[in-house]
């Protein structure tokens, strides 16, 4: 009999070795799988013992197919009554396409029709369709005009072992975890490296798979059902024999298994999931889980072992540099504490592993779902006491020469601004903004917190060299500003597109208040790319506060409505704040409440500002502030916004709402912005950019441009 086992891309060579070891014959690697021959016992053994396969398929017919009619005819060539009772149920899965068959749902219906029509014609009744628990699963695949129709013997994908009912964010699949362990030579290396540690274990998948492998537990034993168990040709006696043998091996393996599996994570919630998963797998006595930050990871014993982990790799904006510190920290810990161990680090961002700073033994390319990933293998040799002492001394050395240069500039800026900050009672301001080309960061102070934004380096810049500069920055800041490193927040600043400015970057929920000209403003340095306060607009907010008394104030593209707070504190009659983000409007309302304003005179409108402006006609405001983004193509907007192209329309629409003696303040952060005075000749337009730049942004006067617009 011929069979096909499927697996994720990159696992094919391992699957060939595994099937061969299970006794399969004529094993041949294919794209995303392996073909093999054998008796039905070979297929059952693959379903029961394969740690890598997704499915085991048994082809029942092949044909050259181009059209839906040919597909129907080819399926009817099979005598389906040999596989399914007329009162049974089936489900059909179809993959692939031809020029005429280009919709998988239509094709699967065609396959289903061919099967049920055969039953109706022969028996005057037909099987039903059951997508969840059918008696027969049919798999049809077309590639380059060649159709293969198979019986799916596995049922639900074999990577599901049924022990993992809960998981944290972005868990790896069980068969991928097994592949990482095989590539790291587990359990072959267990004699020399007896322990397994995952210092970022999440819901425990890697450790559970490692323990199952060492204990010789068939992964299929953990599943409640396989696809062939309701198949008409199922050999129940053969299957029970295989189960009994696997159960005996399991009992013997667990009896000799040592509790040498260790997992840690910073997240208590996922650790509870890991413990529950290990208990369902029957392994809770052998795996120890504890809450620990990865930077504090240490060998659980002196016996040596294998460290296998899958650290985060940074899909969100602003994460790259922070993750470099994570990977460098892992590398430093491996070098200083894990002599005599082996390590395997799996990541979807291989550049990050450059920061580990260790020479690799091997690198394997694998897929984590759709993500191209790599597994890095390292051997860690034991160091002498002298080498360890030298490493500790190196770590405790003072700032490097480069870091000291950056520290000196920080001290200089701090001294220059000290008097201005004190005189103006300012809690938050920009201390440094890429003053030295090698240190392309912005450093902002928010009370006793420091917000560091790294300007994304060009692709031509070596990532490790760029990271070393950031490491110097993060070493100098606590020393100069006398703040703990835990209060220094690092992000990478890239050009924002689409909805990036609205996307949440984390979930720490650390809000605190800062003061500005008598206003209390809520900021969050962790969860978003921006903090809730645009520091460069401080003079504009101060101007609004001074002019707002007794006026109706409108704030367009309001963000967290800090300008509206200033207007309210300045005595505005009413404030109206418009933004399309519900998140930021909620933040805006809390800003208002923090200053004692929660009455009917403060209005908040969730809307695309351009759409809202077009619906308004009546002059109803005395003071308007508009600070649109440079560019936005948010799905929530009806049109793409380009401030250079659209500023004339925005200003004209806003001016319709301005009373005769009123004023519109228009600003934006597009560095090459040019006001179209000619198109706005019906208004008095005056640039006030120079008056809206405070001393902390004098080094970067193009940070924004600002204009006053009035009726003549």
VOROGU-879262 format. One record per residue: residue in three letters; x, y, z of N, C-alpha, C in turn. Coordinates in steps of 0.1 Angstrom, whole numbers, plus 5000, padded with zeros to 4 digits. Layout:
N
ALAXYZXYZXYZ;...
# end
This chain:
712
UNK500849885000500050005000500950125000;UNK500450234993501150364992500550465002;UNK501350545008500850645018501650775016;UNK501050885021501751015021501551075034;UNK502651115041502651185053503051335050;UNK502251425055502551565053503151625065;UNK503851735064504551805075504751945071;UNK505052035081505452175077506752175069;UNK506952285061508152295053509352305062;UNK510452235058511652235065511852115074;UNK510752035076510751915084510851795076;UNK510851805063510851685054511951585057;UNK513251625057514351535060514151455073;UNK513751525083513551465096512351365096;UNK511351395088510151305087510651175080;UNK511451195069511951075062512650985072;UNK513551035080514350955090513350895100;UNK512350975104511450915114510650805109;UNK510050815097509250715091510150585088;UNK511350605084512250495082512450415095;UNK512650495106512850425119511650355123;UNK510450395119509250335123508950205114;UNK509850175104509650055096508950075083;UNK508750205079508150225066509150195055;UNK508650155043509550115032509450225021;UNK510450225013510550305001510150455004;UNK510750505015510450645020511150745011;UNK510350835006510850934996510351075000;UNK511351165001510951305004510151374993;UNK509151444997508351524987508251664993;UNK507651754986507451894991506451885002;UNK506851935014505951935026505551795030;UNK506451695029505951565033506951455028;UNK506451325029507151215025506251105021;UNK506551035009505750915005506450795011;UNK505650695014506150565019505250455015;UNK505750335016505050215013505050125026;UNK504050035026503949945037502549885039;UNK502349805049501049755052500249865059;UNK498949835062498149925070498749945084;UNK499549845089500249865102501249985101;UNK501850005089502850115088502050245089;UNK500950255083500150385084499650405098;UNK499150305105498750315119499950355127;UNK501050295125502250335133502650475131;UNK502550525119502850665116501850755124;UNK500650725123499650805131499850805146;UNK500350695151500550675165501850735170;UNK502950715162504250755167504950875161;UNK504450925149505151035143504951165152;UNK506051225155506051355162506051475153;UNK506251445140506551545130505351565120;UNK504651465117503651465106502451545110;UNK501751605100500451665102499351565099;UNK499551495088498551405083499151275077;UNK498451165077498751045070497651015060;UNK497951025047496951005037497150875029;UNK496050815025496150685017495450715004;UNK496250734993495750764980494850644975;UNK493650684969492750574964492550594949;UNK492950704943492950724929493750844925;UNK494250834912494950944906494450964892;UNK494451084887493951114874494451244869;UNK494551264855494751394849493451464849;UNK493351584854492151654856492351804852;UNK491451864845491452004842490152074845;UNK489052004842487752074844486952004856;UNK485952074860485052024871484451894868;UNK484051884855483451754850484451644851;UNK485651664847486651564848486951524863;UNK486951624872487151604886486051514891;UNK484851544888483651464892483751314887;UNK484151304875484251164869485351084875;UNK486451154878487651084884487251034898;UNK486551114906486151074919485250954919;UNK484350954909483350844908484050714904;UNK485250714900485950584896486250504908;UNK486250564920486450494933485150424937;UNK485150304942484050244948483950284963;UNK483250394966483250454979482450374989;UNK481650274985481050184994482050095001;UNK483250084996484250005003484850085015;UNK484650215015485250295026484150355035;UNK482950355031481950425039480550365038;UNK479850345049478450295048477550405043;UNK476450365036475550455030474850545041;UNK474850495053474250585064475350665071;UNK476550655067477650725074477750875070;UNK478850935074479051075072480451095067;UNK480651205060481951235054482251385054;UNK483451425052483851555050484951555039;UNK485051665032485951675021486851795022;UNK488151775021489151885020489851885007;UNK489852005000490352014987491452124987;UNK492552094980493652194979494152194964;UNK494752304960495252314946494252374937;UNK494652384924493752444914494252414900;UNK493352434890493652434876493152564870;UNK493252584857492752704851491152704852;UNK490552594852489152584852488652564867;UNK489452504875489052484889489952574898;UNK489352694901490152794908489552834921;UNK488552754926487952784939487852654947;UNK488552654958488652524966487252484972;UNK486452584976485152544981484252474970;UNK484252534959483552474947484052334944;UNK485352324944485952194941485652084951;UNK485652124964485352024975483851984974;UNK482952084970481552044968481451944956;UNK482251964946482151874934482651734938;UNK483651724946484151594951483051534960;UNK482451614969481351554977480151514969;UNK479851584959478651544950478951414943;UNK480151404938480551274931480351154940;UNK480751174953480651054963479151034966;UNK478451134970477051104975476151074963;UNK476451124951475651074939475850934936;UNK477050884938477350734936476450654946;UNK476350694958475550624968474050634964;UNK473650754960472250774957471850684945;UNK472750674935472450604923472350454926;UNK473250404935473350264938472450214949;UNK472250294959471450254970470250334973;UNK469950434965468850524967468850594980;UNK470050614986470250694998471650744998;UNK471950845006473250905006473750935020;UNK475150935021475750965034475551115037;UNK475651155049475551295053476951365053;UNK476951495055478151575056478351615071;UNK479551585077479851625090481251675091;UNK481351805092482751865091483551835104;UNK482951805115483651795128484051655131;UNK483151555130483551415134482951325123;UNK483451325111482851245101483451095102;UNK482751005096483250865096484350855086;UNK484350935075485350935065485851075061;UNK487151095062487651225057488351195044;UNK487951275034488451265020489351385018;UNK490551365012491451475009491751464994;UNK491451574987491751584972492751694970;UNK493651664961494751764958495051764943;UNK495151884937495551894923496851974923;UNK497751924916499051994913499451964899;UNK499552074891499952064877499051964869;UNK497751974872496851894865496651754869;UNK497451714879497351574884496551574897;UNK495451504897494651484909494951364917;UNK495051374930495251264939494151274949;UNK493351164950492251164960492651064971;UNK492651104983493151014994492051005006;UNK492250895013491550885026492450945036;UNK491951035044492751095055492651015067;UNK493750935071493650845082493950915095;UNK494451035095494751105107493651175114;UNK492651215107491551295113492051435115;UNK491951485128492451625131493951615130;UNK494651725126496051725124496751665135;UNK497751575132498451495142499351585151;UNK499551715147500351795157499651825169;UNK498251805169497451825181497551695190;UNK498151705201498251595210497151585220;UNK496351685221495251705231495651735245;UNK496951755247497351795261497351955262;UNK497452025250497552165251496252225248;UNK495452245258494152315256494252465259;UNK495352505264495552645267496952685262;UNK497152805257498452855253498553005254;UNK499753055255500053195255500053255241;UNK500653365240500653435227501653365217;UNK501253345205502053285194502853165198;UNK502153055203502852935206503252855194;UNK504352785195504752705183504052575184;UNK503752515172503052385172503852275178;UNK503252165182503852055189504851985180;UNK504551975167505451905158506651985154;UNK506552125154507652205152508552205165;UNK507952195177508752185189509652055189;UNK508951945184509651825183510851825173;UNK510551905162511651915152512851995157;UNK512552095165513652175171514552085180;UNK513851995188514551905197515351805189;UNK514751745178515551655170516751715164;UNK516651845159517751915153518851945164;UNK518451955176519351975187519951845193;UNK519551735186520051605189519451545202;UNK518351595206517551535217516651425211;UNK516551305218517151275231518451195229;UNK519051195217520351125215521451185225;UNK521351315227522451375235522151365250;UNK521051295254520651295268521651245278;UNK522551155274523551095283524551205286;UNK524951285276525951385279525351515284;UNK524151545280523451665284522051625289;UNK521951575302520751515307519551605310;UNK519751735312518651825315518251905303;UNK516951945304516452035293515852155300;UNK516252275296515752405301515152495290;UNK514052545293513452655284513252775293;UNK514052875292513952995301512853095297;UNK512153065285511053145281509953045276;UNK509452965285508752845282507352865278;UNK506752975280505352995276504452885282;UNK503652825274502752725278503352585279;UNK504752575278505452455281505652355269;UNK505252395257505252295246506652225244;UNK507752305243509052245241509352145252;UNK509152175264509552085275508651965275;UNK507351975273506551855272506951765261;UNK507251815249507651735238508951665242;UNK509851735248511151675252510951565261;UNK510151575271509851475281509151355274;UNK508251375265507551265258508551185250;UNK509451255244510551195236511451105244;UNK511851165255512751085264512150965271;UNK510850985274510050875280509550775270;UNK509750795257509250695247507750685247;UNK507150805249505650805249505150845234;UNK504350755229503850785215502850905216;UNK503051005208502251125209500751095205;UNK500550985197499150955194498350895205;UNK499050845216498350795228497550905235;UNK498051035233497351145240496151195233;UNK495851145220494751185212493451105215;UNK492351165215491151095218490651015207;UNK491051055194490450975183491351005170;UNK491450905161492050925149491050905137;UNK491450955126490450955115490050825110;UNK490950725111490650585105489650505114;UNK489350555126488650465136487250445131;UNK486650525123485250505118485350465103;UNK486550445098486650405084486250265082;UNK485550225071484950095070485949985070;UNK487250015065488249915064489149915077;UNK488749985087489649995099489749855105;UNK491049825108491349695115491549725130;UNK490449715137490449745152491349665160;UNK491449535156492349445164493849485162;UNK494249515149495549565147495849685155;UNK494949785154495149915161495249885176;UNK494449795182494549775196495849715200;UNK496349625192497749565194498749675195;UNK498749765185499749875185499549965197;UNK498249995201498050075213498550005226;UNK498349875227498849805239500349805240;UNK501049795228502449795228502949935232;UNK502250045226502650175230502450205244;UNK501350155250501050175264502150115273;UNK502649995269503649925277504950005276;UNK505250055264506450135263506350265271;UNK505150325271504950445279505250425294;UNK504650315299504750285313506250255317;UNK506950185308508350165311509150295310;UNK508850375300509550505299509350595310;UNK508150605315507850705326508550645339;UNK508550515340509150455352510650495354;UNK511350515342512750545343513050685340;UNK512050765338512250915335512650985348;UNK513551075346514051165358513451295356;UNK513251365368512651505367513751605363;UNK514151605351515251685346514751795336;UNK513551835336512951925327512552055334;UNK513052165330512852295337512352405328;UNK511352475332510852585325510652705333;UNK510852825328510652945335510053045325;UNK509353145331508753255323508453365333;UNK508353485327508053605336506553615338;UNK505753545330504253555330503653445338;UNK503053475350502453385358501353305352;UNK500553385344499353325337499753205328;UNK500753225319501153125310501853005318;UNK502553035329503052925337501952835342;UNK500852895346499752815351499252725340;UNK499152785327498752705316499752585313;UNK501052615315502052515313501952405323;UNK501752435335501552325345500352245342;UNK499252305338498052235334498252145322;UNK498952195312499252115300500151995304;UNK501152015312502051905316501251795324;UNK500351845332499451745339498651665330;UNK498051725320497251655310498151555302;UNK499351585300500251495293500851385302;UNK500551395315500951295325502451315329;UNK502851445328504351475330504551575342;UNK503551605349503751705359504751675370;UNK505051545372506051505382507451525377;UNK507651545364508951545358509351685353;UNK508451785352508751915347508552015359;UNK509552095361509452205371509352335364;UNK508352415368508052545363508252655374;UNK508852765371509052865380508953005373;UNK508553105381508553245375509853305377;UNK510453345365511753405365511953485352;UNK512653595354512953685342514053615335;UNK514053615321515053545313516453605316;UNK516553725320517853785323518553715335;UNK517653655343518153595356518353435354;UNK518253395342518253245340519553185344;UNK519553065349520752995354520552845353;UNK521552775352521452625351520752575364;UNK519752485362519052425373519852325382;UNK520952275376521752185383523152195377;UNK524052105382525452105378525751995368;UNK524651925363524951815355525051845340;UNK524851975336524852005322523551975315;UNK523352035304522052005297521952075284;UNK520652075279520352135267519352245269;UNK519652375265518752485266518152505252;UNK516852495252516052515239515052625242;UNK514952725234513952835236513652905223;UNK512452965224511853035212511553175217;UNK512553275217512253405222511353485213;UNK510753595217510053675208510953735198;UNK510453775186511353825176510853955170;UNK509854015175509554155172508854175159;UNK507454155159506654195148506154335149;UNK506154395161505554525163506554635161;UNK506054755157506854865155507554905168;UNK508854935167509554985178510154885187;UNK510154755184510654655193512054605190;UNK512654635178513854575174514954595184;UNK515254715189516354745198516154685211;UNK514954695216514654625229514954475229;UNK514554415218514854275216516254235214;UNK517054335208518454315208519054295222;UNK518554375231519054365245518654225251;UNK517454185247516954055252517953945247;UNK518253945234519053845228520553855233;UNK520953975235522353995241522353945255;UNK521353965262521253915276521253765277;UNK520553705267520653555267522053505264;UNK522653575254524053535251524953555262;UNK524853675270525753695281525553585292;UNK524253555294524053445304524553315300;UNK524453285287524953155282526553155284;UNK527153265281528653265282529153255296;UNK528453325305528953335319528453225328;UNK527353155325526753065335526552925329;UNK526552905316526152775311527252695304;UNK528452705310529552625305529252475306;UNK529552395296529152255296527852225291;UNK527052325286525752305281525752325266;UNK524652275259524352305245523152405245;UNK523052485235521852575234521352575220;UNK520052595219519352605206518352715207;UNK518552815199517652935199516952945186;UNK515552945186514752945174514053085173;UNK514253145161513753275160513253305146;UNK512253385144511753435131512453555127;UNK513453605134514253725131515653695133;UNK516353625123517753575125518753685129;UNK518453815124519353925127519553935142;UNK518553905150518553925164519653835170;UNK519853715164520853625170522253665168;UNK522453775160523853825159524253885173;UNK523153935180523454005193523853895204;UNK523553775201523853665211525353665213;UNK526153685202527553695204528353565206;UNK527753455201528353325202528453265188;UNK529553185187529753115174528752995173;UNK528152985161527152875160527852745155;UNK527252635159527652505154526952475141;UNK525652495141524852475129523652575129;UNK523152605117521952685116521052605106;UNK519752585111518752515102517652615099;UNK517252615086516152695082514852615083;UNK513852675090512552605092511452715090;UNK510252665090509052755089508352745102;UNK507952865107507052875118505752925113;UNK504852835108503652885100504152945087;UNK503753065085504153135072505553205074;UNK506153205086507253285089508553205086;UNK509453255078510753205076511553215089;UNK512053105094512653105107513953025107;UNK514753045117516052965118516252915132;UNK516952805133517352745145518852755146;UNK519352815157520752835159521252745170;UNK522252665167522752565177524152615182;UNK524352605195525652645201526152545211;UNK527452525212528152445222528852545231;UNK528552535244529152625254530152555263;UNK531452595261532552525268532752585282;UNK533152495291533452545304534552635305;UNK534452735313535552835315536252815328;UNK537552855328538352845340537852955350;UNK538252945362537953045372538553185368;UNK539753185362540353305358539553375346;UNK539053285337538253345326536953405331;UNK536353335341535153385346535353515354;UNK536453525361536753655368537053765358;UNK537753735347537953835337536653885331;UNK535653795329534353835323533653925333;UNK533653885346532953965356533554105356;UNK534854115356535554245356535254325344;UNK535154265333534754335320533354395321;UNK532454315327531054365328530954475338;UNK531854485348531754595358532554715355;UNK533154715343534054835339533154955337;UNK533755075338533155195336532755215322;UNK532055325319531555355305532655345295;UNK532355295283533355285272533555435268;UNK534555445260534955585255533755645247;UNK533155565238531955615231530855645240;UNK530555565250529455595259529755715267;UNK531055735271531355855278531155985270;UNK531455975257531156095248529656125248;UNK528856025247527356045248526956105261;UNK527556045272527256095286527656245287;UNK528756285282529156425283528256515276;UNK527656475264526656555258525456565266;UNK524956465272523756465280523956565292;UNK525156555298525456645309525456795305;UNK526056815293526056955288524657005285;UNK523756925279522456965276521656985289;UNK521856895299521156905311521457035318;UNK522757075318523157195324522557325317;UNK522557315304522057425296520557455298;UNK519757345300518357355301517857375316;UNK518757355325518257345339517557475344;UNK518057585340517457715344516057735338;UNK515957705324514757715317513657625322;UNK514057505325513057405330512557445344;UNK513357495352512957535366512057665365;UNK512457755357511657885355510257855350;UNK510157755341508857735335508057615341;UNK508657565352507957455359507557335349;UNK508557285342508257185331508657045337;UNK507756955335507956815340508556725329;UNK508256755316508656675306509256755294;UNK510356715289511056785278512056695271;UNK512456745259513456675252514856715256;UNK515656625260517056655265518056635254;UNK517856545244518856515234518156465222;UNK518656515210517956475197519056455187;UNK519656335187520656305176521756415175;UNK522156475186523156575186524456525180;UNK524756395183525956335178525556225168;UNK526056235156525556145145525655995149;UNK526655955156526755815160525655765169;UNK525055865176524055825186522655895181;UNK522055815172520855875165519655835174;UNK519455905185518355875194517756015199;UNK516556005203515956115210515756075225;UNK516156165234515956135248515056235254;UNK513856185259512856275265512656235280;UNK512556335288512356315303510856345306;UNK510256245313508956255318508956245333;UNK509156345340509356335355510556255357;UNK510456145365511556065368511655935359;UNK510955945347511055845337511855895325;UNK512455815317513255855305512655775293;UNK512355845283511855785271512855795260;UNK513355685255514455685245513855635232;UNK513955705221513555665208514755655199;UNK515055535194516155515184515555545170;UNK516255635163515855645149516355525141;UNK515455455134515855335127517055355118;UNK518155285120519255305111519055255097;UNK519755305087519655255073519955105073;UNK519455035063519754895062521154865059;UNK521954965054523354945052524154935064;UNK523654985075524354985088524254855095;UNK525454805099525454675106524654675118;UNK523754575120522754585131523454565144;UNK524454485145525154465158525954595162;UNK526554665152527254785155526254895160;UNK525054895153524054995157523554955171;UNK523454825174522954785187524054825198;UNK525254815195526354855204526254995208;UNK525855085199525655225202524455245211;UNK523355165209522255175218522655125232;UNK523455025232523854975245524655075253;UNK525455155246526255265252525255375257;UNK524155405249523155495253522555455266;UNK522155325267521355275278522355255290;UNK523555255288524555245299524755385305;UNK524755495296525155625301523955695307;UNK522755675303521555745308521355725323;UNK521355605328521155595343522255665351;UNK523455655346524555725353524455875353;UNK524155935342524056075341522756135347;UNK521656065345520356125350519956065363;UNK520755975368520555915382519155855383;UNK518855775373517555695373517855555372;UNK517055465377517355315375517055285361;UNK517755175356517455135342516055095340;UNK515355045350513955005349513055115346;UNK513555245347512655355344513155425331;UNK513955355323514355395310513655305299;UNK512855365291511955295281512555315267;UNK512955205261513555215247512555175236;UNK512455255226511755215214512555255202;UNK512155195191512755225178511755305170;UNK512155425165511255515158511355495143;UNK510355445136510355435122509255525116;UNK509355545103508355625097506955565098;UNK505955635103504655575105503855575092;UNK503255465090502355455078501055395083;UNK499955425076498655365079498255395093;UNK497955285101497355295114498455275125;UNK499755285121500755255131500655345143;UNK500355475142500355555153499255515163;UNK498255445158497155405167497255265172;UNK498255185167498455045171499055035185;UNK498554955193499054925206500354845205;UNK501354885212502654815211502854715223;UNK502154735233502254645245500954655253;UNK501054595265499854595274500254605288;UNK501254695291501654705305500754795313;UNK500054885306499054975313499555065323;UNK500855105321501555195331501255345327;UNK500255395332499955535330500355615342;UNK500855735340501155825351500955975346;UNK500856065355500556205352501856295352;UNK501856385343502856485343502256625343;UNK502956725348502356865348502856945337;UNK502057035332502457135322501557255323;UNK502057365327501357495327500057485335;UNK500157415347498957395355497957285351;UNK498357215340497557105336498156965340;UNK497256865342497656735345497456645333;UNK498456585327498356505315498856365317;UNK497956265313498256125314499256085303;UNK500256015307501255955297501455805299;UNK501755745288502055595288503355575280;UNK504455545286505655525278505855395272;UNK505055295276505255155272504455105261;UNK503155135261502155065253501955115239;UNK502355235236502155295223503455355218;UNK503455375205504655435199504855575205;UNK503755655205503855785211503355785226;UNK503655885233503455875248502155935253;UNK501356005244500156075248500356225249;UNK501656275248501956415248502956445237;UNK502656525227503656575218504456685224;UNK505656665228506456765235506656895227;UNK506856875214507156995205506057085205;UNK504857045208503657135207503357205220;UNK504257195229504057265242503757415241;UNK504557495233504257635231502857665225;UNK502457575216501157595210500057575220;UNK500257475229499257445239499157565249;UNK500357615252500457735261499757855255;UNK499857875242499257985235497757965236;UNK497257845233495857815234495257845248;UNK495957805258495557825272495357975275;UNK496358055270496358195272495158265265;UNK494758205254493758275245492358225247;UNK492158115254490858035254489758095262;UNK490058185271489058235281487758275274;UNK486558215278485258255273484958215259;UNK485858135253485758095239485257955237;UNK484657925225484357795221485557735213;UNK486057625218487357575212487157445205;UNK487657425193487657305186489057245184;UNK489157125186490457055185490256935175;UNK490856955163490756855152491956765152;UNK491756635149492856535150493456545164;UNK492556535174492856575188493856485195;UNK494056365191494856265197494356245212;UNK495156275222494656255236494156395241;UNK493856485233493256615236493956695247;UNK495256695246496056775256495756925253;UNK495656965241495357105238493957145243;UNK492957045243491657075248491757095264;UNK492557015270492757035285493357175288;UNK494257215280494857355282493757465279;UNK492957435269491857535267490857545278;UNK490557425284489557425295490157485307;UNK491457455310492157515322492257665320;UNK492357715307492457855304491057925304;UNK490057855307488657915309487857915296;UNK488057815287487257805275485757785279;UNK484857835272483457825274483057675271;UNK483457625260483257485256484557435249;UNK484757305249485757235241485057125233;UNK485557105221485056995212486356925207;UNK486456805209487656725205487256615195;UNK487856615183487456515173488656425169;UNK488456295169489456205165488756075161;UNK489455995152488755875147489155755157;UNK490055775166490455665175489655665188;UNK488955555190488155545203489155535215;UNK490255475212491355455223491755585228;UNK492155675218492655805222491555905228;UNK490355885223489255965229488955925243;UNK489055795246488955755260490055815269;UNK491255815263492455875270492156025272;UNK491556085262491256235262490256265274;UNK489256175275488256205285488956185299;UNK489856095301490556075314491456195316;UNK492056255306492856375308491956485313;UNK490756505307489856605312489456585326;UNK489056455329488656425343489756455353;UNK491056425349492156445358492356595362;UNK491756685354491856825356490556885361;UNK489556795365488356835371487256875361;UNK487456835348486356865338485756745333;UNK484456725337483756605332482256645330;UNK482056775326480756825325480256835310;UNK479056885308478556885295479156985285;UNK480057065290480757165282481957105274;UNK482356985277483456915271482956805262;UNK483056825249482456735239483556645232;UNK483256515230484256425223483556355212;UNK484056365200483456305188484356215181;UNK483956085180484755995172484355995158;UNK485256045149484956055135486256085127;UNK486256045115487256095105487056245104;UNK488056315107487856465108487456525095;UNK487956475084487656525071486156505068;UNK485656385071484256355069483356445078;UNK483756465091483056545100482956685096;UNK484156735091484156875087483256905075;UNK483156815066482256835054480856835058;UNK480456785069479056785074478656905081;UNK479656985086479457105094479357225085;UNK478457315088478257445080478357565088;UNK477857565100477657685108478857725116;UNK479257855115480357915123479957905138;UNK480757825146480357805160481557805169;UNK482757835164483957825172484757955171;UNK485357995182486258115183487658085181;UNK488057955185489457915184489557775180;UNK490257745169490357615164491857575163;UNK492157445167493457395166493357265157;UNK494257265147494257145138495657105135;UNK495956975139497256915138497156785131;UNK496956775118496756645111498056575110;UNK497956435108499156355106499656395092;UNK500956365090501556385077500856305066;UNK500556175069499956085060499255985068;UNK498055945063497255835069496355765059;UNK496455635059495555555051494855455059;UNK494455495071493655415080492455355074;UNK492155235077490855175072489655245076;UNK489755315088488655385093488355515085;UNK489355565077489155685070488555645056;UNK487755735051487155715038488155735026;UNK489055825029490155855018491455865025;UNK492555855016493855865021494156015024;UNK494756045035495056185039496556205037;UNK496856315029498156365027498156505030;UNK498956545041498756685046499256785036;UNK500256755028500756855018499656875007;UNK499056765002498056764992496756824997;UNK496356785009495056815014494856935024;UNK496057005027495957105037494957225033;UNK494957255020494057365015492557325018;UNK492157205015490857165017490557165032;UNK491457115040491257105055491057245061;UNK491857335056491857475062490557535057;UNK490157525045488857585040487657535047;UNK487657405050486557345057486457395071;UNK487657395078487657445092487257585093;UNK487657665083487357815084485857835083;UNK485157745077483657765077483057755091;UNK483757695100483257685114483757795123;UNK484657885118485257985126484458115125;UNK484158175137483458295137484358415132;UNK483758525128484558635122485758685129;UNK485758685142486858735150487758625155;UNK487558505150488258385156489558365149;UNK490258255153491558225148491658065147;UNK492258025136492657885134494157875135;UNK494557775144496057745144496157615137;UNK496957615126497157495118498657455120;UNK498857325123500257285124500357145119;UNK501557105116501856965111503356935113;UNK503756805112505056765114505856725101;UNK505256755090505856725077507056825075;UNK508256775075509456855075509556945062;UNK509056895051509156965038507857035035;UNK506957065045505657125042505857265036;UNK505057295026504957425020503557475020;UNK503257585027501857635027501557695013;UNK500357665008499857714996499157844998;UNK499957954999499358085002498358124991;UNK498758094979497858144968496558084968;UNK496457954971495157884971494357924983;UNK494957984993494258035006494258185007;UNK494358254995494458394995493258465001;UNK492058395002490958465008491058475024;UNK492158415030492358425044493658505047;UNK493758555059495058605064495858485070;UNK496958445064497758335068499058385073;UNK499458355085500758405090501558285096;UNK502758265092503558155098504058195112;UNK503858105122504258135135505258025140;UNK505857955131506657835135507757875145;UNK508457985143509558025151509058055166;UNK507858105167507358135181506858005188;UNK506757895181506257775187507357665189;UNK508557715189509657615192510357655205;UNK510257575215510857595228512357555227;UNK513057595238514557575238514957425236;UNK514057335240514457195239514357135225;UNK513757215216513757175202514457275192;UNK515257365198515957455190517057385181;UNK517457265185518357185177517657125164;UNK516357135164515557065154514357145150;UNK514657265144513557365142512557325132;UNK512857215124511857165114510957055120;UNK510957045134510156945140508656965137;UNK508257085135506857115130506857255124;UNK505757275117505457415112504157455117;UNK503957585120502657625126502257765119;UNK500957775118500357895111499157945118;UNK498958075118497658135122496858175110;UNK495558135110494758165098493558245104;UNK493258365098492158445102491358485090;UNK490158535093489358605083489958745081;UNK489958795069490558935067489659035073;
# end
